[in-house]
Structure formats: structure tokens, C-alpha cells
Amino acid sequence: MLYKVAPEGGTPELVTSTHGYNVQESRDGRVLYFFAGEWNAPIRVLDRATGQEQPLKGMPNIVDTTDWVVGSKGIFYINRTSTPAAVAFYEFSSARVTRRFPIEKQFEHWGGLALSPDETWIAYSESDTRGSDLMLADGFR
């Protein structure tokens, strides 16, 4: 279940009874997106004005709760089913998915994406037998 509470505190209010993780708000604040499961699950979208909730149409399941991040025009996510794995983009307006760039090194089961505020770069993590490195993909559009 997902709850909301004011930053200054107060009583938590139920937002949805759907089990979910990694709640992210749209840039305009009108909808919430969340990972709806434990593993290999859909991203669900909740319209804050109507309370209507549904799976994000055309969006593939995401493997790990941290494998995605919301941008202004869509969702960047790690596509673990491609070889090699890649960062892909789901476009809200067309429900179309495009591959953006490969992730050359195999990474552990956990992922993690961060999108810069101006949406010009993505940070993601890789690990190998020697340790972990943070990678920056700049100017990927």
C-alpha cells in the first residue's frame, strides 16, 4: 500500500492499496508512477485528481524496483532482456519504446538510474569483479 504525508508530519493518508515501490511524481505533479510488485513488475500510473489507477499501457515490465526514472516526456529504464542490457525510453505521448544506449558490462541484480534535472544526462551503476563504478552518459539524445 502507498501512503502520503505532509513533509511537516501528520497522519498518513492512503493513496492506493496496490502494493508498490519507488513512487515517482510526474514533473507537473498530476500523476504518480510506481513499481507494482516485488520483481519483474509493471509500472502503474495513478491520476491524482481522479484516483484512477492502471498499468502504464505499452510499458514493458521492469525487473528491479530501481531500474527506472521518470522524465518530462517519458520513462527511462534498464532493459535487461536485450543483449547487452540497455537503457531504453518509453515515450508517454506514443507509448513507444526506443533503445537509447547499451550497458556493455554485466551488472549485478540491482540497478539504479538517476536523471539530471535538465534531462541531459543519466547516471547508472555498473559492477564487476573489481568493485563498482558510477557511469555518466552525457549528451545521449
C-alpha positions as CSV (number, residue, x, y, z in Angstrom):
1,M,0.0,0.0,0.0
2,L,1.1,3.5,-0.7
3,Y,0.6,6.4,1.7
4,K,1.3,10.2,1.6
5,V,2.0,12.5,4.5
6,A,3.0,16.2,4.6
7,P,6.7,17.0,5.0
8,E,6.0,18.6,8.3
9,G,4.3,15.4,9.5
10,G,0.8,14.4,10.3
11,T,-1.4,11.4,9.7
12,P,-0.5,9.3,6.7
13,E,-3.3,9.1,4.1
14,L,-3.8,6.0,2.0
15,V,-3.1,6.7,-1.7
16,T,-3.6,3.2,-3.1
17,S,-4.0,-0.3,-1.7
18,T,-1.8,-1.6,-4.5
19,H,1.5,-3.0,-3.4
20,G,4.3,-0.8,-4.8
21,Y,7.8,0.6,-4.5
22,N,9.8,3.6,-5.8
23,V,6.9,6.1,-6.2
24,Q,7.8,8.9,-8.5
25,E,5.8,12.0,-9.3
26,S,5.3,13.4,-12.8
27,R,7.0,16.8,-13.4
28,D,3.7,18.6,-13.3
29,G,2.6,16.7,-10.2
30,R,-0.6,15.4,-11.7
31,V,0.2,11.7,-11.6
32,L,2.2,9.2,-9.6
33,Y,4.1,6.3,-11.1
34,F,5.2,3.3,-9.1
35,F,6.7,-0.1,-9.4
36,A,3.8,-2.5,-8.6
37,G,5.4,-5.7,-7.3
38,E,8.5,-7.3,-5.9
39,W,10.4,-8.2,-9.1
40,N,9.7,-8.1,-12.8
41,A,6.6,-6.0,-12.4
42,P,4.7,-3.3,-14.3
43,I,4.8,0.4,-13.7
44,R,1.4,1.7,-12.6
45,V,0.1,5.2,-13.0
46,L,-2.2,6.9,-10.6
47,D,-4.1,10.1,-11.6
48,R,-4.1,12.2,-8.5
49,A,-7.2,14.2,-9.5
50,T,-9.4,11.2,-10.2
51,G,-7.8,8.5,-8.1
52,Q,-7.9,6.2,-11.2
53,E,-5.0,3.7,-11.3
54,Q,-3.9,1.4,-14.1
55,P,-0.8,-0.2,-15.6
56,L,1.1,2.1,-17.9
57,K,-0.1,1.0,-21.3
58,G,2.7,-0.3,-23.6
59,M,5.3,-0.1,-20.9
60,P,7.3,-3.3,-20.5
61,N,7.7,-4.9,-17.1
62,I,10.7,-3.6,-15.1
63,V,13.0,-6.2,-13.5
64,D,14.1,-4.3,-10.4
65,T,12.5,-1.5,-8.4
66,T,15.3,0.9,-9.1
67,D,15.6,0.2,-12.9
68,W,13.6,3.3,-14.0
69,V,13.2,7.0,-13.6
70,V,10.5,9.4,-14.8
71,G,11.3,12.3,-17.1
72,S,9.1,15.0,-18.5
73,K,8.3,13.1,-21.7
74,G,8.6,9.5,-20.6
75,I,10.4,6.9,-18.6
76,F,14.0,5.8,-18.9
77,Y,14.5,2.3,-17.8
78,I,17.0,-0.6,-17.9
79,N,16.0,-3.2,-20.4
80,R,17.6,-6.4,-19.1
81,T,16.1,-8.6,-21.8
82,S,18.3,-7.2,-24.6
83,T,21.8,-8.4,-25.1
84,P,23.7,-6.5,-23.9
85,A,21.3,-4.8,-21.5
86,A,20.4,-1.2,-22.5
87,V,18.9,2.0,-21.3
88,A,15.6,2.4,-23.1
89,F,13.0,5.1,-23.2
90,Y,9.2,4.8,-23.0
91,E,7.5,7.8,-24.6
92,F,4.3,8.9,-22.9
93,S,2.7,10.5,-26.0
94,S,3.1,7.5,-28.3
95,A,3.5,4.6,-25.8
96,R,6.6,3.7,-28.0
97,V,9.8,2.2,-26.6
98,T,13.2,3.1,-28.1
99,R,16.6,1.8,-27.1
100,R,18.9,4.7,-26.2
101,F,22.3,3.1,-25.4
102,P,23.8,-0.3,-24.4
103,I,25.2,-1.1,-21.0
104,E,28.3,-3.0,-22.0
105,K,29.3,-4.5,-18.7
106,Q,27.1,-7.1,-16.9
107,F,25.8,-5.6,-13.7
108,E,24.5,-7.2,-10.5
109,H,20.8,-7.8,-9.9
110,W,20.3,-4.3,-8.6
111,G,20.3,-1.4,-11.0
112,G,19.6,2.2,-10.4
113,L,19.1,5.2,-12.7
114,A,19.1,8.9,-12.0
115,L,18.1,11.6,-14.5
116,S,19.6,15.1,-14.3
117,P,17.1,17.9,-13.6
118,D,17.6,19.3,-17.2
119,E,17.3,15.7,-18.6
120,T,20.6,15.9,-20.5
121,W,22.4,13.0,-18.7
122,I,21.6,9.8,-16.9
123,A,23.7,8.2,-14.2
124,Y,23.6,4.4,-13.7
125,S,25.7,1.9,-11.8
126,E,27.8,-1.0,-13.0
127,S,29.7,-3.5,-11.0
128,D,32.4,-6.0,-11.9
129,T,34.7,-8.4,-10.0
130,R,36.9,-5.4,-9.1
131,G,34.2,-3.3,-7.5
132,S,31.6,-0.8,-8.5
133,D,31.7,2.3,-10.7
134,L,29.2,5.0,-11.3
135,M,28.8,5.8,-15.0
136,L,27.6,9.0,-16.6
137,A,26.0,9.1,-20.1
138,D,26.2,12.7,-21.2
139,G,24.5,14.0,-24.4
140,F,22.8,10.7,-25.2
141,R,19.9,12.2,-27.1
